[in-house]
């Protein structure tokens, strides 16, 4: 006897999973008297009597089945007569539990923290996600997708493998931190989904040239101008951070007449050499 059922049923409902009938050629008290079922945690017998007095047994599910815990259930059904001595016959019952989409895809982490250098080449692997679903077949097949659309211009997500790769320009100066929300959805008839969050920190590289702006304080300089007179303000900026953004200044030309004096905030004064009058 092979009985197939579903993987989850409410405990409040008695479900009849199958029926079985035994034959005994004897009559009277020697005929079939009852059925017995081997010990198990989910099934019981409900013995019924037909109009002609013959008996048959129905297999009744009394507690929920979970395919992920146990895929098959093996039981022995015994038919016993009322003769002396008692005689009996047995049948093997195999209940195969079919999968239902009752498990949500789960990522191995709820939050991922990743670091990526700016200007990473297109196609560079950022992260390979891993989500699992205990169901089988289509119920356990997972499709990955971005929950939001902001990061899709810079990064690509393989819907089957969960690999996130670079597809655009990664620029620290434009975006220092990306936050992605990823959804893993199964392919069941009523899909279930799980989510995770990725915090991606971009590491600055020295990819910006210092920019110089000059504000002239004097359009002309007299020949007898005092040494140390400030004639222009020089501002230097670099979009990089840390040591990559620190600029060092020099005056490679006209050192006979002009010099540079460093001041705070990357603003510098050009002056006649020997004396710096900046306070």
Buried (B, 14 or more C-beta within 10 A) or exposed (E): EEBEBBBBBEEEEEBEBBBBEBEBEEEEEBBBBBBBBEEBEBBEBEEEEEEEEBBBBBBBBBEBBBBEEEBEBEBEBBBBBBBEEEBBEEBEBEBEBEBBBBBBBBBEEEEBEEEBEBBBEEEBEBBEBBBBBBBBEEBBBBBBEBEEEEBBEBBBBEBEEBBBBBBEEBBBEEBBEBEBBBBBBBBBEEBBBBBBBBEBEBBBBEEBEBEEEEEEEEEEEEEEEEEBBBBBBBEBEBBBBEEBBEBEEEBEEEEEEBBBBBBEEBBBBBBBBEEBEEE
